[in-house]
Amino acid sequence: QVQLVESGGGLVQAGGSLRLSCAASGDTFRFYSMGWFRQAPGKEREFVAAISGGGGMSLYTDSAKGRFTISRDNSKNTVYLQMNSLKPEDTAVYLCAAVSIKVAVPRTLKEYDYWGQGTQVTVSS
């Protein structure tokens, strides 16, 4: 079992930045691929970014490329999502997810086994 707790969300103006954190329980964090997803009101949950267990591989959705950076610190059991140049359309609940490594950087919801509760990100225009 892995428990995930997100933090770092908030209200920011367009063009601003936020860094989300996701702390994971357990001592085998490095054996889990990690992902960030988001869900806006009335919309389906969508993939944002993923990172491999060792941090050497990452994958982003097109809208996140060049603006967001996913990283992890395995010594702290934490994965991060640095979000720059935020836009109002980035407003959503952001959730982190984990899966014992099968695919290095999984990007679909069904590939992940564990989910956090999410943190709200609101970008004002």
C-alpha positions, -999 to +999 in steps of 0.1 A: +000+000+000+011+035-008-005+066+006-001+099-012-006+134+001-005+164-022+003+200-011+012+233-027-019+243-045-035+277-042-047+308-060-023+325-084-026+351-112-021+342-148+016+340-156+025+330-121+041+298-107+033+271-082+052+241-071+031+211-061+045+183-039+033+148-033+046+129-003+044+091-004+045+066+024+066+035+025+103+027+019+101+015-017+093+048-033+120+044-059+102+013-073+071+034-082+065+054-113+047+086-104+023+107-123+004+140-120-032+143-133-058+171-131-095+174-131-114+205-138-151+209-129-173+190-153-144+175-171-127+141-171-094+136-152-065+141-176-028+132-176-003+160-170+031+144-165+048+112-153+083+103-141+101+070-139+113+054-106+148+067-109+138+100-124+156+095-156+126+095-179+096+119-179+066+125-201+043+155-205+010+162-221+013+188-249-002+216-229+024+211-201+055+209-223+078+239-217+058+252-188+057+223-162+085+202-149+081+169-130+108+158-106+113+135-077+135+132-046+136+095-037+154+103-004+123+123+006+097+100-009+084+131-028+075+140-063+071+176-075+054+195-102+068+229-109+043+249-129+053+281-146+035+305-169+002+294-155-030+300-175-067+302-164-072+269-182-048+252-158-074+256-130-082+222-117-077+198-088-043+182-093-037+147-081-007+125-079-007+088-086+017+059-082+021+025-097+047-002-091+069+000-121+057-019-152+059+009-177+085+036-171+062+066-176+026+055-177+001+081-189-034+066-186-056+065-155-060+028-155-023+022-153-021+037-118-030+019-086-027+046-059-041+081-058-039+111-036-068+133-026-057+162-047-048+199-043-067+228-058-050+251-082-069+282-093-054+306-119-071+340-122-070+360-153 
